[in-house]
Amino acid sequence: MPPGSSGKPHDVFVCGKCGTRLWNKYHAAPGDTVLLCAGTLDDAAAVSPDVHIFTRSKLPWLELPEGARAFEAFYKIDEVWPPESLARWRQLAAA
């Protein structure tokens, strides 16, 4: 897989039967952090996005909800995440 926008590699894990992306491992993220593709959950409606990223490549017909926080690429975590999430992230990075 080519490197992500950080310049570091990332791995994409897919279903062996249908090829659906299940989760991603970005090597820039600390520890065993993975980013789960929420649409693959049994109850995808149980979660909702806080932000939309990499919208520069979204298809024109995809409309984001009005007022949604959206970024053309990634964002500065320290400026977007709530303090409790930042604390968990820093704890993971220190481990």
Buried (B, 14 or more C-beta within 10 A) or exposed (E): EEEBEEEEEBEEEEEEEEEEEBEBBBBBBBEEBBEEBEEEEEEEEEEEEEEBBEBEEBEEEEEEEEEEEBBEEBBEEEEBBEEEEEEEBEEEEEE
